[in-house]
Amino acid sequence: MKVLVTDPIDDAGLARLRSAGLDVETDFDIDTAGVLEKIADVDALLIRGTEITREVFENAPNLKIVSRAGIGVDNIDIPAATDHGVIVANAPRGNVYAAAEHTIGLAFTAAKQIPQAHMQVAGGGWDGASFDGLELGDMTAGIVGLGRLGQEVAWRLDNLGMDLVAYDPYLGEARARQMGIELVELDELLERVDMLSVQARLTDETRGLIGPEEIDRFAGDLVVLTSRGGIVDEPALADAVESGEIAAAGVDVFSTEPPEDNPLLDVDNVVVTPHLGAKTHNAQVNVAVTAADSIISALEGDLVQNALNLSSTDASSDPRTRGYVDVAETASKIALRLFEGRVESIEIEYAGDLADEDTDLVTAAVFNPFGWQDVVVDAPTRIAEQRGIQVVESKRRETEDYQSLVSITVSDGDDELTVSGTLFGDNEPRLVEIDGFRVDATPYGHMLISRNRDEPGVIGALGSVFGEHGINIAGMANARESIDGEAMSVYNLDEPVSPDLLEELESEPRVTGVTAIDLD
């Protein structure tokens, strides 16, 4: 069997593949177009930064696995991989310590202006008075994202004597208290902390999470970025450092890599490195061997320990449950977007015929929207519980109106929100309940969910706003709790909802809430 390696990895990983009797081809100058030229007879891909698109999977009849030597997999079209029965795996543990150490090193380097001082002395200067560094020990550090990497960074910052607060909507309060970290909302974090360290994954929800308004709200002195580019608005950060509103920044990741015409490269008090977080010898050996082992397991038909999608088993799964994988993932994503509290528990209920089936794959899909790229297929509930989120799974044979039903309920201990879905006809997914409202909505594409008072003319007013912005309504479902009470509308739109459109919809006095959701 043939393995194509598209990015440099440690020789230990290549040796592991060859020792398993695999035909290994390396091409480190290849891009996506080059992969397309070679993919027809390839059984496995081992990559780092190469983008693997849906077109690759469509032209890869023999491909069984894409294994990434690292954590992040935002360069792989995972839904397309799943559609074509291809496993996607990563190496979530091998480089975490290296990335955490680089975060701390970059924080010190930027705070103490070490590269600038080095360049001065190396150039023959000796003017220590021109440097005015920052002390980390007395700072309050704010961490955005408390996954595996965020927790390692937090542990190291705590040992420097720093006070810690964090923003992570998918971490339970109890787990945060165990780590000695105070969980707060993002706006409060930005206003309280001296140092901002971004450790979040790049997902639909985190892309652009810290934009110009959030940069303006940040009242601290130091920003460190070592997870993924695209989460923080780079021009806004550059302007803030250049103007002196933020004293310094350390940046290892960029929205486009390598960065070209990036304003962060031209600011004196921004220290930049070329995505070095995981690049230590130990880490490179670990991720290379882990990625290679995943390929060997997949090609030998064994369980892939670090599989991120359902493809390792869904090709042979019962067709009676396979259709509900998408239903469960979509219901979970919508519930998480609509719920305003911090998720402390999640309940998954299967009703009707589905209650008699093996639903492990469906349950795993519920956790895909959480963006935990270190969650393996066979252990999502265990990972959730480690993060302090209680998981309850229940089944009941009775259901009033549907042959089968999946209900996802998220709760913070006080409030809860439920989204339920089913399959109609020829496996067509439908949402049938959203937060107590009985609906009949088809989940796809660009969606908008509005809440409003049940009064004449509201739907027409919203439709006029869509029309003024040139957006066509492809479908709509309406529901109300009682006459003159609260109503809900679920729209399918031909175009994404812009911030300006969202603001205009929210300004309608009869509207009580609007949420835009994009579904693949």
N, C-alpha and C positions, 0 to 999 in steps of 0.2 A: 504494500500500500504506500501511496505517495503523500508526503508532507511537504507543504510549501511554507518556508519561513521568510516573512517579508520584512522583518526588522532585526537589527542586531540583538542577540541574546548571548548570555554567557555560554561558553563551550560545554559546560556541564549539562545544559539542557539538550544541546545537539547530540552529545555523546549518549545521553539517556535514550533518545529516539533511535539512534543507530543501533544501540545494543539490543533494542527490541525488534530488530530486523526490518525497520522501516526505511524506505527510500526517501532521503531527505534532500531537498533542493533549497538552497538559500539564494535570495535575490533581494539585497538590502536597498536597491535603488528603485524598486518597483512602486508604482502608485496603483490606484484603483483600476485604471484602464489596463495597466499591465497585468493585474490579477485576473481581469476578465479574459485576457488572451491565454492564460495558462490554466484556468480553473477547471476546464472540461474533464481532466483526468486526475484531479487532486482529491484526495480523501480527507485531508485535514489541513487547516491553516493555523499557523502559530504566528501571532502578530503582536505589535505594541501600538503604534500610532496609525497604521494603515487603515483607511476608511473602507469598511466592508458594507456595501449597499445592497438593497433588494435586488438590483440587477445581477450582482455577483451570485446570489443564491438561486436566481432564476436560470443561471447558466452553469450550475454546478451539480450535475446529476449524481456524482459520486461523493459529494461532500457530506461528512458526518459530524464534524465538529470544527468550531472556531475557538481557539484557546488563546486568551490574552495574557501575556507575561506582565501582570500588574493588576490593579484594582479596577480602575475606571473602564467602562465599556460603552461610553457614549459615542464612540466611533463605529459601533456595530449596530446594524438595524436588527434588533432582537425580535420584534414581531415578524419580520420577514424570515428570519432564521426559524422561528417556531412554525410558521406556515409551511416551510419546506422540510420540516423534520430534522433540522440541524441543531445540535447542541451548542450553546454558547457557555464557555467557562472562563473564569478568571483566576487570579492568584491573590486572594484577599489578605493573606497574612504575611507574605514574604517580605514586603517592603514597608510595612507600617512603622516599625521602629525607626528606620532610616528617614522616612518622611517626617516623623515627629521631631527627630533630632534636627533636621534641616529647618523646620519651622522655628525652633528655639534659636538655632544659629542665625537665621535670617533676622529674627527679632533683635538679637543683640547687635548684629552687624549694622542694621539700619538705625537703631537707637543710638549707638555709639559713633556712627559715621566712620566706621573703620575703613571701608574702601576709599573714601575721600581723603582720609588722613594718610593712608598708605601711598596714594598717588602723589600727595604733596611732598612727603618725605622722599619717595623714590625719585622725584623730580628735583631734589636738592633743597627743598624748603624745610622749614622748622618753625611753624607758627601754630603752636597748640592753642593759643588764645582764640583762634578763628573757629574753633569747634566747640559746640555747646550741646553735648549729648544728653540722653535721657536715662534715668535709672528705672529699671524694671521692677525692682523688689517692692516698692511702695505703691505700685499701680494696681488698679482693678482691671482684670482681663475679661473681655467678653468673647466667648467662643460661639460661632454660628455653625451648628452641626456637631452633634455628640455621638457620631458613629465610632467605629474602631479607632480611626485616626484621631478624631476629636478628643476621645477619652485619653489617648496616650499623650496628646499635647496638654490636656488639662492636668494630668498627673505631674508632668514636668513643670508646668507653670506654678502649680501649687507648692512644689518643693522649692521654688524660688521665693516663696513668701507672698505671692500675689493672691488677692481676693479674686474669686471666680464667679461669674454669672454666665449663663448660656441661654441661647435660643435654639430649641429643637422641638417642633410640635409633635414628634413621634417618640418622645422619651417620657417615661412616667416620672412623676414627682418623687416617688419612693426611691427609684434608682438614682435620680439626681442627688437626693439627700445622702445616699450611701457614699457617693463620690465627693460629698462636701461642696456641691455646686448648687447655686440658686437658679432655678429656671424662671425666665421672664419673657415677656413679649419682645419682639425685635425693636420696636420704637423705644421702649424703656431701656433696653440694653444699650442702644446707641447713645442715649442721653447720659448714661451712668458710667460708662467704662472709659479707661485711659488708653487701653490697647484693644484693638479689634483683630481677632484671628479667625479667618474664614476656613472652616473645614468641611463644609457641606458638599454633598454630591451635586453634580450638574444634572438637573432634571427639568421637566417642564415647569415645575413649581418654583425651582430655585433660579432659573435663568433670569437675569436682571433683577434678582431679589433686592440688591442694594444699589438703587439707582441714584440719580442726582439729589432727590429729596432726602433720601436716607443719608447720603454723604453730608449734606448740609446739617442734618440733625446730629450727626456724630460730633460729640463734644470732646473727644480725646485727642491724643498726640501721635499715635502709632497704629498703622494698619499692616497686617501681614497676610499675604495670600499664597497658599501652598496646596490647595485642593484641586480646583479646576477653574480655568478662565471662563468668563461669561456670566459669573454670578455678581460681580461688582462692576459698575459702570467705570470703565477705565479713563475716559476723558474727564469725568467729574472728579475722580480721585486725583488725577494729574493736576487739575486746576486748583484743588484744595491744598495740595502739598506746595505747589509753586507759589500760591498766595500766602502761605504760612498758616492757614487755618488748621492744617494738619502738619505736624513737625516732620514726620518721616514715614516712609513706607518701604516694605520689603516685598518684592513680587517675584514669584517663581513660575507662575502660570498665567497664560494670556488667552484671550478669546480666540485669537488666531496665532498659531505657532508654526514657524518662527514669526515673531511680531514684525510687521512692516508698517512704517509711518504711525507707530503707536506713540501717543503723547507721553506715556510713562517713561519712554526711553530718553526724553529730553529734559527731565527735571532732576536737578542736582541732588535733592534729598530723597530720591527713590533709588533703592538698591535693587538691581534686577539680576536674576540667574536663569539659565536656560532649562527650566523644568528639571532641576537636579534632585528634587526631594527624595526619590527612591534610588538614586544612582550611587550606591555604595557597593563594594565588592560582595559583601555578604548578602545584601538584598538582591543583587542581580543573579547570584547563584540560586538563591531560594526561589525567586519567581520563575526563573528559567526551568528549573527542575520540576516545580509544581505544574507549570503549563505543559511541559512535556508529559508528565504523568497523567494528566487529564486526557491528552490525546491517546496515549497508550491504552488507557482504560476504555475510552470510547470505541477505539478500533478493535479491541478484543471483546467488546460486548459486555464489559463490566460496568458497575455503577460509577458515574463521574461525580466525585465528591464535591466539586466546586461548580457544578452546573447551575446556571442562573435562570434558565427557562425550562419549559416543560417538555422539550423535545426528546429528552433521553428516554421518556416512557410514553409520551402521548401518541406515538405512531401506532402503538398496539393497544391503546386504551379503549375502553368500551364506548362505542359511539353514543350510548345513552347519556354519558356524562361529559363527553368531550365538548359539546356545544355550550355547556354551562361554565366552562373555564372563562370564556370572554364575558359572560353575564356577570360572574362573580367579580372579576377584575374591574369591570366598568362600574358596577354598583359600589364597590369599595372606593374607587377613585372619586365618584360623585359625592359619596358620603363624607370623605375626607375634605373635599373642597367646600362643602356646605356647612360643615360643623365648625362652630366658632370657638369651642373650648379646646383644651388640651386632651388628647386621646389617652385615657387611662385604661380603657378596656374595649374590646371588640368582640361582639358575639356573631357567630355565623350559624344560621339556622337553615336546615334543609327540610323541605316539606313535600309531601306527595310521593310519587314514584321514586324520586331522587333519594329519598331517605333510605331506600333499600340498597343503594349502590355504594361502591367504594368511591368516596369523594375526596381522597387525599390530594389529587391534582387540582381540584376545584378550590380546596382550602389554600393550597400553596399560591394560587393565582390572586387570592384576596390581598396578599401582602406585596404584590408587584408594585402598586402605586406608592408604597412607602419609600421607594428609592433606596432600599438597603442593598447595595451591590455586594455585600458580604453574606447575603442570605442564600443558602443552598436550597435546592428543591425539596430535600427531605427533612428540612428543619426550620421552616418559617415560624411556627408557633414557639419553638424553643428560643429563637432569636428575639421574638417579640417579648417573651417573658423575661429574658435577660435584660431587656431595655425597660422593664417595669410596666409593661402593658399586659393586663390579664386577658387571656384568650379563652372563650367559652364556645364550644361547638355542640350543637344540639340537632336532633332529628325528630320529626313527627310524621307519621304516615298520613294524617288527615290534612287536607287543604280544601278550602271551600270552592274556589273558582278555577283552579289551575291544576294541570296534571302534575307539574312540579314547580317549585318555587325556591329561590335562594334569597335570603334576607340578611343584610349586613347592618348591624347596629353598632355605632360608636358612641362612647360615653366618657364623661369626665367625672363621674360619680354623682353629679347633680343633674345635668342635662344629658339627653341622648337624642340621636337622630338615626332613622332607619331608611334604607333604600332597598327595595325588593325588585327582583327581575325574574323573567321566565323566558321560555322559547315558544314562539307561535309557529304554526304551519311547518314550513320546511326549514326548521332550525333558525328562525328569525328572532333575534333577541329583542325583548321589550322591557322597558321599565314600567312597573305597574303600581309602585308606591314610592313616594318621596316625602319623608318627614310627615307621615300621616295623611297625605293627599293621595287619593286614588287617581292615577294617571294612566295613559296609554301612549307612551313615548318610545320612539325608535332611537336608540343611542348610537349616533355616528357623527363624525365631522365636527363642525363648529356648533356648539350648543350654548344656549343662554337660558337660565332658570330665573324667573322673576316672581316675587311675592308682592301682592298688592291688596288693597282693600277691594272688596267685591262691590264695585260701583259701575254703573253704565259708562262706557266711553273709555275705560282704561286701556283695553286691548287696542282700540283704534288709535289712541294717543301714542302708544308704544310703536304700533305699526307705522305711524307717520314719521316717527324719529328714525326708524330703520330706513324708510324710503328716502328721507333727506340725506342720509349717509350712503345711499346707493346700495343697500344690502337687501337682498331678496330673502323672503321667508320660505324655506323649502318644506317645512312642516311645523305643526303646532299642536300641543295637547294642553287642555285647560282642566282645572279642578278647583273646587271650593269646599271649605269645611261646613259652611252654612250660608244662607242668604244674608247679605250685608255683613258677612264675617270676613275672613281672610281667604284669598284665592291664590292659586299658583298657575303659572304658564310655563311650559317647556317648549322652547323654540329650536328648530334646526335651521341654521342659516348657511347661505352660500359663501359667506366671507367671514373671516375672523372679526371679533369685536375689538375695536380700538379703545384705548383709554379715554379718548374724547367722547366716543359713543357711550361708553359705560357711565361716564360722569353725567352725560345729558339724561340718560335713562334714570339714574339715581336721583336726579333733580326733580323728577315728576313727583308732586306732593302725595299722590295716592300710592306710589310705589314704596314698599317697605324694605326691599332688598333685591339685589341683582347680582348674579354670579355667572361669569363666562367660563365655559369648560371646553377644551379642545380634546377630541377623541380621535385616535388613529382609526 
